[in-house]
Each structure stands twice: as structure tokens, then as C-alpha cells.
Amino acid sequence: MAVSYELVTRGRAGHEHTRRYTSDSALAPGSVVLVGGRYWLVERVEEARAEAVPARYRLTLRHQDGREEAGAFRRFRADAPAPGHRLTTLEHGAPISWAVVERRLARDDAGTTYLEAVAERDYAETESLPDHQLEHAFERGLVEEDAAAQALARAEAAGLAIELVALEVGQAANWDEAAHYVDSLILPEVGEDVLQLCGVDPDRDPQETWLGTVKARLHADLESFRLDVEGDRDEIEEWDFRGSRIFAAVGNVEDDSNPLSGYGWMCRLVDSGVLAAAGFQRVRKALLPT
């Protein structure tokens, strides 16, 4: 039976938003809902009122001795690892298999809520090998460049989030096609979350200004991203990985709307579809070969 709630979230400008949300099942702390083009993590439910924060997760490996090894934070997407998801890492040069056994609500050092996906050894490597999870592939040495491991380690130690996209080796980014994609955007194609990422305040800004604001922001982000990956890579790091070029940006969760942050550029360009138009793919659990 459908259940209705007053879903309370806060926009990037700090304004509280309350909207009606109907779910096929009861919400509880740890539930994830998709509203306004963004995934939200429910952290508190009081009768018909549910409070939620932007959803993010990280993958943690639980070793047999009880030691837990956490990865970097990622923004929640539909392919975020859930119980039953399998991945491989390397140990002493040999692949070993893991399975996610639980997904639990947790808080970081700043008290911000996130989902933690906990994986344990399942020994399935004796039968077949599942897809690699990129963060832990880096940690276990599947990528040769020291810079990759160092970047992931920095993100994890600082509690930062990471965003990753890829191009096949030899494939050139189609910047012209990406710019054309921005020019051709119409307002119904722009989700509420992308509006706010691009600096639009739907509660205060006149609607006739929204699309112009979004296009200006995305054009600026695209140019900043292009100049960085073709130049000194001050904001965007690049590594080669099994036939792909991986581009990574690290930042605080709030940096996804920062116009000066490489992490912000990538988040907005990914969420709006601009980097896909240029030929990039967001790195997901099934992208990488076993």
C-alpha cells in the first residue's frame, strides 16, 4: 500500500524544501529516494515526516580478522553496490572475490549521514570472477601509476568524495558535440538538481532566467574541464587503466555546486549529460573488464 510523507530536504542555498512524496513502502532511516533528479538519503522519519540529505555512499571491505578498509565517498547512483553485489581485488598478485553483505546508515567525522556498503570475502574466484570495483582495484595495485593510488588514499584519508569518467585509449573527446549539446538544452530536459548545481535558486530566481544561467554555467564548466585535461591537470587527474583513460576529480560533498572546483565541473557535466555527449562514460562498477 502506498504511503505518503512530507519529505524535507535542504537546497544548496540552504533553503528548506518540503514536498509531498508517495512511496510504495514505508520509509525508514537508510531509505534512498529519487526526487528532482537527485538521490536523497532518508536519515530521520517521524510519523509522516521524513528528513533527507543528498545521498552518497562508500564501499568498505571487512577482512576475516575484523579489520575494515573503507574506500572513497561516491555520489549515490542507481548502480551503487547493494547486498549481493560482487567485486574482485588482488591479493599477492591473485584475484580474490568479495560480496556486499549489508548496506548500513553511517556518519562521517563531521556527522554527515551516508550509506556504507560492507563487503566480505565470498571465495567465488574459484568459480568465476565478478567485475572489479575501481576504487579497490586502485588500492590493490591493478593500476600501475603511483599517482592513482595516492589520489584515492588522499580522498579516503580526508573523507572526500571522488568522481570518475573514462575515455577509451585513442578516443578523442568531442568538445564541439558537447558544446552543441549545451546549446540545444531545453528547460524540461534540465532536472531540478542540475538547476541548483548550476546556481539557480528556483524559489527566488525568475523562471525565464533559469535556462540561460544553466547554459552559461555548463559552457564555463566545459571550457574549464577541457583546458585542465589538455593542460597542467591542476584539478582533474588522469591515469591509464586497461584500455581506458580515467579522469578523476576529488572534492568535498558541497563542492558539486562550486564553480571553481574541478569536482564541481565534473559533477555538473556528468549529471547534465554534457560529458556523455563528448564521449566520456561515468565509471561504474560494470565498466571495467575482469
Summary of the structure (lengths in Angstrom):
residues: 290
radius of gyration: 19.6
end to end distance: 41.6
largest distance: 60.2
contacts: 906
relative contact order: 0.14
helix: 29%
strand: 35%
